[in-house]
Amino acid sequence: MRSSFFLLIELILIVLMAISQVNIVTIVRHWDFNATTPLQYALEKKNYLVNTILYFTVTCKVILFLFFIQSLNALAGIVPGAMCSAGVVGSNHYGNALLLLKLLLIFGFGLWLIVNKLDLASITFPYLKRKYILFTLLFVGVLGEFVLEILYFSNIPLTVPVFCCSVVFQAPRLPFGYTQTLLVLFFYLLFGTILLLNYLKQTMASFTCNLLFLFIAYYAITYFFGLYIYEMPNHKCPYCMLQKEYYYIGYLIWGSLFLGIFFGIMPFLIERITQKSYVYLLKYSSICLLITAIVCSFYVVRYYLMTGVLL
C-alpha cells in the first residue's frame, strides 16, 4: 500500500514536470528578452508559471526522498531476513542503483534551485536557457528513476530470505586495502583540508576534496564510527543507525554529511554555469561537516571513556 501511494505521487509529479517541459521547449525556442512582442510577454508569464510548478515538484521530490527512506525501514519488517534497510535495498538488483540515482537527483535539484534563484533575481533572466537545459537533464533522470522504482518495488522478494547487513557489509570491504586506522586518518586529514580550503575560498579544490571526502566518509562511518554507535565490533551497517534504537542519530550524521558535501561542491558548479561567485556556501559546508565529525568522534570518545578500550 505504501509503495503504491509512493508511486502514485511520483507519477503525478512526473505529469506536472512533463507539462512544464513542454512549455520549457517553447520558452527556450522563442525567448528574446529584448523583444516587445505579445509572444515575448506571453513567454515571460509562462516562465513564472513554470517556475511555480517546478518549485512545487522539487520540494515534493525532497520530501518523497525522506518518505522513501522511511519506507525502506518499514519494509524491513516485511521482507524475510531483512533486519534493516540494508536487506531491503539489496533485496534485488535495482535497489542500490535507485538509491544512488535519488541522491544524485537531490543534488541536481538543489543546484537547479540556486541557479533559478539567481536567474529570477536578475531583471534580464540571463541564465534562463541554462537552467532549463539543466532541468531537462534532471527530468530525464526522474523518468529513469520512476522506471527503476517500478522495477525495484515489483521485484522485492516476500517469500525468499534476503541478506541482512551483517552479511552485506562483512569485512573486508575497505577501499584500496585500507586498514581502519588508515581510513580514519584519511577521514580527518581530508576533513581538515576541506575546512582550510573553504576558509581560503578555493572552490575548485574544495569541490574535488568534497567528492573524495564523500567516498572516504561513507566507508569511515560504516566500517569504523558505526561500530561505536552500535557498540558492537561486527555490526557494520550505514542504515541501522537511522532506527529508533539508536535515537535516529543516523539522520543527523548522514544529513549533515550530505549537506556539507552539497554546500562544498555547489560554488564551483554555480561559477561554471553563471560565472558568479557563490563562495558563501562554503561556510555552511564547513559547519555541516564539522557537525558530522563531532558526532562521529563523540561516540568513539564516549566508548573509550566507558570501557577503556577501542573496538
Secondary structure, 3 states (H helix, E strand, C coil): CHHHHHHHHHHHHHHHHHHHHHHHHHHHHHCCCCCCCHHHHHHHHHHHHHHHHHHHHHHHHHHHHHHHHHHHHHHCCCCCCCCCHHHHHCCCCCHHHHHHHHHHHHHHHHHHHHHHHHHHHCCCCCCHHHHHHHHHHHHHHHHHHHHHHHHHHHCCCCCCCCCCHHHHCCCCCCHHHCCHHHHHHHHHHHHHHHHHHHHHCCHHHHHHHHHHHHHHHHHHHHHHHHHHHHCCCCCCCCCHHHCHHHCCHHHHHHHHHHHHHHHHHHHHHHHHHHCCCCCCHHHHHHHHHHHHHHHHHHHHHHHHHHHCCCC
